[in-house]
Amino acid sequence: MSRQAEIRVTVDLDGDNLPMKIEWQATESDHDAPVPCRAFMLSVWDADRQETAAIDLWTKDITIDDMNRHFYQVFHKMADTYLRATNNAEIAQQIHEFGDGFGTTLGLR
């Protein structure tokens, strides 16, 4: 039996169309109300065009330190997802190593 889930992202923009507030909510989340966040990255694979479409947003008040931590964690999350999707442990490890180097360079590890 199939079912449907929904993920909703709401972005409040200022007069220059820059994100002031970002919230997300998912039907299969533990949160009953929208959850605020300061950065959002969505990538989708278009098989017909053989390309990735992406939406990358961040609020004006996110700090560079927070953005650095966000990217550090995204690199590691990508490695884990890549391993689950491809079962290619060697490349997943290389992505983790890149993330570790990124983190070391920025003093996150």
Secondary structure, DSSP 8 states (H G I E B T S, - for coil): ------EEEEEEE-TTS-EEEEEEEETTSS-SS-EEESEEEEEEEETTTTEEEEEEEE-TT--HHHHHHHHHHHHHHHHHHHHHHH--HHHHHHHHHHHHHHHHHTT--
